[in-house]
Amino acid sequence: MGLTVEWAHTPESVVVTADGDVDASTATRFKEAVAQARESGDYTDVYLDLNRVTFLDSAGLAALVEVASQCHNADQKLRLVCTTRTVLNPIKLTGLEQVFTIVDSLP
């Protein structure tokens, strides 16, 4: 399966929704789409809605870490919106739940 990334925004936040696989073949496109969304306005909060992600591998995890670093450097608060085991299991297995702020739903 491929990957679709869309975003919507409010005055203070941008919500980026990923749908599909975030893996070695799509990680670069994922990071670029998130960067474009983050830079499309002056946002303090970035929400990554990962509930429609169907596969997340090590390249996808690395992409999330890179996005987190970029948000930190831009003084943006990153929150991962995810409730599915597809995303939560790899994050927890690698200990990255200590790095990310994970929430159950969008504000």
Secondary structure, DSSP 4 states (H G I P E B T S, - for coil): --EEEEEEE-SSEEEEEEEEEESTTTHHHHHHHHHHHHTTTT-SEEEEEEEEEEEE-HHHHHHHHHHHHHHHHTT-EEEEE---HHHHHHHHHTTGGGTS-EESS--
